[in-house]
């Protein structure tokens, strides 16, 4: 299960002192055949990588490099500022550990019209542990632009209605497995309630290479359970109901999974 969301906006940088016993999450797993940029200073470590195969499309290659520049500029500026502020306070001020920010792209599916991509991110900004998540994207090959997967559907409401029942069923099954007990569905605890899938990473997949026939919903930490439970990933097949939620212009790019 993926455990890391590069959002287009970096999470707020924490100024709280990190205890000496703070446990940092392990770095993201390395993958072969990647383009990688790494920068390391006394204040931070930054890493950005993506599969080399994506550079075959020059416009996609330009997009990724521009995104890398934007993310590095934002993160390094924040990290340098926070460490300078902490140092200016003196010996009695907060002791900041080096920050860490990692962005890893992966290709989920490649069909004639689109490339389905995921952007996994991990950040440590002080405190007891880092934070991570996943964001999903679709590269439109003909229009040479990045769009969110939800844009291929008629609306968020239509998308949710098409898969909410199965999504909630699988989510509660995974919750029960992690917690060692069934979920109390009428509980007042927000971590027992179901959530709407459209608000999370919608990862489109293909078993044939011709059309999208599967959907994964990645739910990051704190969204469906406490941090200790990690993220959740719900695997769904494209059904007739989901096909009905797709915009007519894109239905030829989807297929019911057999």
C-alpha positions in Angstrom: 0.0 0.0 0.0 1.3 3.4 -0.9 2.3 5.4 2.2 3.4 8.7 1.0 0.8 12.8 -0.9 2.9 15.2 -2.8 0.5 18.0 -2.7 1.1 21.0 -4.9 1.3 23.0 -1.6 3.8 22.0 1.1 2.3 21.4 4.5 2.8 24.3 7.0 6.3 24.1 8.5 6.3 23.3 12.2 8.5 25.5 14.4 8.1 23.2 17.5 11.3 21.6 18.8 11.8 18.0 17.8 12.6 15.8 20.8 15.8 13.9 20.8 13.9 10.7 20.7 11.9 11.6 17.6 11.5 8.7 15.2 11.6 9.7 11.6 9.7 7.5 9.1 11.9 5.6 6.7 12.6 7.3 3.3 10.6 6.3 0.3 11.7 3.1 -1.4 14.1 3.5 -4.3 12.9 2.5 -7.8 15.0 1.7 -10.8 15.3 3.8 -14.0 14.5 7.1 -12.4 15.5 10.7 -12.9 16.5 12.0 -9.5 17.4 15.3 -7.9 18.8 15.4 -4.4 19.9 18.4 -2.4 21.2 18.1 1.2 22.3 20.9 3.5 22.6 21.3 7.3 18.9 22.5 7.3 17.2 20.0 5.0 17.2 17.1 2.6 15.2 17.3 -0.6 14.6 14.6 -3.1 12.5 14.6 -6.3 12.3 11.6 -8.7 10.2 10.2 -11.5 10.5 7.3 -14.0 12.8 8.0 -16.9 10.2 6.7 -19.2 8.1 9.8 -18.6 10.7 12.0 -20.2 9.9 10.6 -23.6 7.1 13.1 -23.8 8.9 16.5 -23.9 5.9 18.5 -22.6 5.5 16.1 -19.7 9.2 16.2 -19.0 9.0 20.0 -18.9 6.0 19.9 -16.5 7.8 17.6 -14.1 10.9 19.8 -14.1 8.9 22.9 -13.5 7.1 21.2 -10.7 10.4 20.1 -9.2 11.7 23.6 -9.3 8.6 25.0 -7.7 8.6 22.4 -4.9 12.3 22.8 -4.2 12.1 26.6 -4.0 9.2 26.6 -1.6 10.6 23.9 0.6 14.2 25.1 0.8 13.0 28.7 1.5 10.8 27.6 4.3 13.4 25.3 5.8 16.2 27.9 5.7 13.8 30.5 7.2 12.7 28.3 10.1 16.2 27.2 11.0 17.5 30.8 10.8 14.6 31.9 13.1 15.4 29.2 15.6 19.1 30.0 15.6 18.3 33.7 16.2 16.4 32.9 19.4 19.6 31.5 20.9 20.4 28.6 23.1 17.0 28.6 24.8 15.1 28.5 21.6 13.7 25.5 19.8 16.2 22.9 18.5 15.2 22.0 15.0 16.3 18.8 13.3 17.0 19.0 9.6 13.8 19.0 7.6 13.1 16.3 4.9 10.9 16.4 1.8 10.6 13.7 -0.8 8.5 13.6 -3.9 8.3 10.4 -6.0 6.2 10.0 -9.1 5.1 6.6 -10.4 3.2 5.5 -13.5 0.0 3.6 -12.8 -1.4 3.0 -16.3 -0.6 4.0 -19.9 -3.6 3.9 -22.3 -3.8 5.5 -25.8 -5.3 8.8 -24.6 -3.9 9.2 -21.1 -1.1 8.3 -18.6 -2.3 7.7 -15.1 0.2 9.0 -12.5 0.6 9.1 -8.8 2.7 11.6 -6.8 3.8 10.2 -3.4 5.3 12.6 -0.9 6.8 12.5 2.5 7.7 15.4 4.7 9.4 15.9 8.1 9.2 19.4 9.5 10.0 18.8 13.2 8.0 17.0 15.8 7.7 13.4 16.6 7.1 12.0 13.1 6.8 12.9 9.5 3.7 13.0 7.4 3.0 11.5 4.0 0.3 11.1 1.3 -0.5 10.5 -2.3 -2.0 12.7 -5.1 -3.2 11.4 -8.4 -3.0 12.9 -11.8 -3.9 12.2 -15.5 -1.6 13.3 -18.3 -3.7 14.1 -21.4 -1.5 13.0 -24.3 -3.3 15.0 -27.0 -3.8 18.2 -25.0 -0.4 17.9 -23.4 -1.6 18.9 -19.9 -2.1 17.5 -16.5 -5.6 17.1 -15.1 -7.2 15.6 -12.0 -8.9 12.2 -12.5 -12.2 13.5 -11.1 -12.4 15.8 -14.1 -13.2 12.8 -16.3 -16.4 12.2 -14.3 -19.7 14.1 -14.5 -19.4 15.4 -10.9 -18.0 14.5 -7.5 -21.5 13.6 -6.5 -22.0 11.2 -9.4 -18.6 9.6 -8.7 -19.4 9.1 -5.0 -22.8 7.7 -5.7 -21.4 5.2 -8.1 -18.9 3.6 -5.7 -19.8 4.8 -2.2 -21.3 1.5 -1.0 -18.4 -0.8 -2.0 -15.9 1.8 -1.0 -17.4 2.1 2.6 -17.6 -1.7 2.8 -13.9 -2.2 2.0 -12.8 0.7 4.1 -14.6 -0.7 7.2 -13.1 -4.2 6.5 -9.6 -2.7 6.5 -10.3 -0.6 9.6 -11.5 -3.8 11.4 -8.4 -5.7 10.4 -6.1 -2.9 11.6 -8.0 -2.4 14.8 -8.7 -6.0 15.6 -12.5 -5.4 16.0 -15.5 -4.5 13.9 -16.3 -0.9 13.2 -19.2 0.5 15.1 -21.1 2.1 12.3 -23.4 4.2 14.5 -20.5 5.6 16.5 -20.0 9.3 17.1 -16.3 8.8 16.5 -15.3 10.5 13.2 -12.8 7.6 12.6 -15.7 5.1 12.5 -17.8 7.1 10.0 -17.5 6.5 6.3 -16.0 9.3 4.1 -16.6 10.4 0.5 -14.1 8.9 -1.9 -14.0 11.9 -4.2 -12.0 13.9 -1.6 -9.0 11.6 -1.8 -6.5 10.3 -4.4 -8.4 8.7 -7.3 -5.9 6.4 -9.0 -7.1 5.1 -12.4 -5.6 1.7 -13.5 -5.7 -0.6 -16.5 -5.2 -4.3 -16.8 -5.3 -4.2 -20.6 -3.4 -1.1 -21.6 -6.4 -0.1 -23.7 -8.8 1.6 -21.2 -9.2 2.3 -17.5 -10.9 -0.6 -15.8 -9.9 -0.2 -12.2 -9.9 2.5 -9.6 -7.9 2.8 -6.4 -8.8 5.3 -3.7 -5.8 6.2 -1.5 -6.8 7.8 1.8 -4.0 9.4 3.8 -3.3 9.4 7.5 -5.9 11.1 9.8 -8.6 11.0 7.1 -10.1 7.6 8.0 -8.3 6.8 11.2 -5.5 7.9 13.6 -2.0 8.3 12.4 -0.9 5.0 13.7 -3.3 3.2 11.3 -1.4 4.7 8.3 -3.1 5.2 5.0 -5.8 3.1 3.4 -6.1 2.0 -0.2 -9.4 0.7 -1.6 -9.3 -1.3 -4.8 -12.4 -1.1 -7.0 -13.3 -2.4 -10.4 -15.0 -0.3 -13.0 -18.7 -1.2 -13.0 -21.7 -0.2 -15.1 -22.6 2.3 -12.4 -19.1 3.9 -12.5 -19.3 4.0 -16.3 -22.5 6.0 -16.0 -20.6 8.5 -13.8 -18.0 9.1 -16.5 -18.5 12.1 -18.8 -19.7 11.0 -22.2 -16.7 12.4 -23.9 -14.4 10.1 -21.9 -16.4 6.8 -21.8 -14.5 5.3 -24.6 -11.4 5.5 -22.4 -13.1 3.3 -19.7 -14.2 -0.3 -19.7 -16.1 -2.6 -17.3 -13.6 -5.0 -15.7 -14.2 -8.5 -16.8 
